[in-house]
Amino acid sequence: MVKLLTNPLVLRCAMVLFAAAIGFVLAIRSMRAVRKSIGVESDFEATAAPTLQNLPLHLYNTVIQQLKQQKHELQVKTMAEQRRARTTENFSQTVLSNLSSGVLVFGANGLVRQANPAAKRILGFSSPSGMSAEDIFRKAEVCSGDRSGAQGSGVRLTEEVEAVLRGGSKSRQVEADYTAPAGESMRLAVTISPVPSVDGNLLGVACLIGDRSEFERIQHQQELQREISAEMALELRTSLATITGYAQQLARSRDVELASELAADIADEAARLDRHIGGFLAARRAAASTKS
């Protein structure tokens, strides 16, 4: 036994077996440590990065319902804005349609974008949309001097519109002699105003158009009537003075033949006065019927 233990070969084998046992134990411990580390990392990844499949079903349904509710609210707001825009547009159209003055709107490109019925009636165009200021006003010339004068200034109405549209000028009021496509001449009072956008850019030009021809015609008739009334008053005063003179002579006269002549003169003067008054009243009635 002693010899066996002291044998070098046996000692070597025993040392190899001992080293192998120690290596096996260390290998087992290392494998356990690695498995534990892998398990901890897997648990951390599972808790740190959940997927839709790992979410609770009620939480997923809650998110979907909130998204649907937000979509519905957005649709309701959009529809309300559209209704408000349509209401505003209809209101504007109604106001423009019932204005007695013409409204002509030129876009930034210089073409008519909108014209109310009064503008079509005054200017004599059934559909001016898409026409330029040159096409509509043509040779219409701005008036100079007093408001009743017919003398032109040499400046065309088209140039006034272009000055506001291209040059960014301020609003201006002018009067111009205009000839409609049918050949009718009239005096127009035009207010030209720029139409700015919210950011200050120029969207176009709006022209407020009024027909002064009717006003001037009425003013002329009134002046004529004042002249006729003055003449009528003078005629009436003269006739009354003549009749009074004849009556005084008739009262003092003792001559039957002279009295007869004076009476005839009074009758003639009264008849002439009646004719003048009748003509004056007939003219007034004709003028009243024309206005109505």
Phi, psi and omega in degrees: 000318179294320178296322181295319181290330181272000179287128182299324182294319180294319180297321179295318180297319181295322179293321179296317180296321180294316179296321180295321179296316179297319179296322180295318180296317179296322179295319178297317181294322179294319179297320179295319180295320180294316178299320179296317179297318179296322179295319179295318179295322179295319178295322180293317179295324181293325180275332185274334183233075178285147177255175179300328181292331181276346179291150176293147184296320181293327178292320178297317179294324178297316179298317180297317180296320178296319178297319178296320179296317177297321178296318179296316179298320178295319178296319179297316179297319179297316179295321178296319177296320179295318177296319179296320179294319178294321179296316179297318179295317179296321179297316179297318179297320180295317180297313181297322182292333184260003177285139177281337177271150179281143177234121181236124183245121176261137177281179180296337178276001177085008180253151182291127177259331184206142177212128180277168182303324181296321178295320178296320181291316182293314184279341177084024177245133179283329181210087181279359183300135180086358179268155179267171177297325178295321180293325185274306187274337178048246186263018179300127186246136180292136182278148176237173181078209182286166186293334181267354182286155180253003183284134180274161180262354183086355178260128181275153180296327177300321180295325178295318178295316180296327180296322178283320185287316184265322185270353180069027180291164178282175179299147179216150179242127182223163171238141184218148174273120188238142176243119182289162178304331179280356179099359181283130179264142181206163176256122182254138169256116188238128173252118184255121184228139175287151178244098182274157175270181181296322181275005176096352178288155183273119178275334182164201182225136176250133179244120174265118191244130176233143179268108180275353182298317180295319178297316180293325177295316178296319179297321178295319178297321179294318177296319179296319179294324177295320177295317179296319179297319179295316178296321180295319179296319178294319179296318179296318180295318180295316180296318179296321178295320179294315180297321179297319179295316177298320181295320178296318177297321180295325181291328182270343186284141175251353182274125182293319182294318178295321179298321178296319179295318179296320178297320178295320178296320178297317179297318179296317180295321178295320178295318178297319178296321179297321179295317179297315180295319179297318177296320179297314180293324178295319178296321178295319179294321178297318179294321178295318180292327178294319179295320181286000000 
